[in-house]
Amino acid sequence: MTGSDPGDMFVVRNIANLVPPCTPTASAGVSSAIEFAVCELEVERVIVLGHARCGGIRALMAPRKAERETNFVGQWMRIAEPVAARVRRDLGHRDSAEQHHACELASILLSLANLLTYRWLKRRVDEGKLKLHG
């Protein structure tokens, strides 16, 4: 699909491909992977790749009330709750498929904005050494 060789791409996958903002409580898994790619591997591009009919976004837009011992999914998806709230507010008159699609797109923009909260990443973008794509 990408025409790349093994080792050409550093891939981080998670539910809804979200990037948490840089905070002391940010997910160490995703944040450390971003730090490694940017600071150690000196990647030239970061691509936040979303997709249609995303199960993570579906879970965000219509959360289930199932009994669980943990709520890791709900905690993770809170990253995108402001986006979901805005979609519900601005597109509440649209059908759920349109709302989900809008939330999928907006979550990519949120993740791109969250990337810029990592000072060392933003510095590389400002220096023209790193490009962000969604």
N, C-alpha and C positions, 0 to 999 in steps of 0.2 A: 504494500500500500504506500509506503513512504520511499521505497527505493534505497533504504539505508542498510548499512552493514551492521552486524553485531557490534555493540559498543558505541555506535554513532549517536544513540539516543539514551538519555537517562529518564526513565519513566517513573512517575509516582502516581499511583491510583488510589482513590478512596471513594466513599459514597458521594455521589454528585460532583466529584472532582472539585471539591471546595478547597480554598486556601484560607486558613484562619488568619486573622490579623495578628501582628507581632505584639504579643502581650506576655507577661510572665507566666500566664496559665495556658498559653497556646499549646496545641498538640505537639509534643516533642517529635513524634514520628514524621509528620508532614513538614514541620519547621526545620528539623534537622536535615531532611532530604533536600529541601530547597537550599539551605545553607551549604550543604556539601556540593550540590550541583553548581551553585553560583560562586562560592568562595574557593573551593578546592578544584573542581573540574573546569571552572571558568567558562561555563556554557555561554553561548552567544545569544541564545533565544530561549524564552520560556513560553510555552504554549499552554493555555488553559483550554482544554478540549471538552466541551459539553456535547450532549446528544439528545435527540428527540426521544420522547417517552421515557425519560429518566426516572427510574424507580425511586431514587433518593428525593427528587423533587416531588414526585407523587406522594411519598411519605410525609414530606414537609407540608404540602398543600392539603392533605386529608389524613392527618395522623390517626392511627388506630389506638384504641383504648385497651389493648390487650394487656393482660396481667403478665408481667415479666419480672424476673429477679433483678435485672439491670435495665438501664435505659441509655446505653451507649449511643444508640442510633439517634435518639431524641436529643441528647446532649450535643452530638456532632452537628446535627441539622440546625441547631439554634444559630449557628454561624449565619445562615441564610434567612433567618426569621424576618429581619427587617425588609428584605426583598419580597418575601411572601406577603407580609402585611401590606406593603405598598401595592402589590398586584391585586390583592383582595379589595383594597380601598379604591384603586383607580379603574380596575377592570371587573368589579363585582357583578356588573350587568352582562358580562360575556360568559359563554359556556365554559365548563371546566377545562376542556381541551385547549382553548385559547389562553386561559389563565395559566395552565401548566406550561405551555410553550413560552409565554411571556416570562414566567418565573425561571425557566431554563436559561433563557437568554440573559436575563437580569442577573442571575447567579454567576454567570461568567464575568460580567462586568464587575460585580462585587469582588470576586476573587482577584481580578486584575488590580482593583483598587487596594485590596488587602496586601497584595505583593509589595506595593509601594510603602507599606508601613514598616517593612524591614529596611532599616537605614542603610545597611551595606548593599542591599539589592538596589535601592533607589539611587544610591551613589553611582553604581555601575550603569544604570539607565541614564542618569544625568550626564555621565562621561561619554555616552555613546557606545559603551562596551557591551551592553545588554539590551535586547529588544523584547518587548512583551507582546503577545498575540492572544486573541481570544477567538 
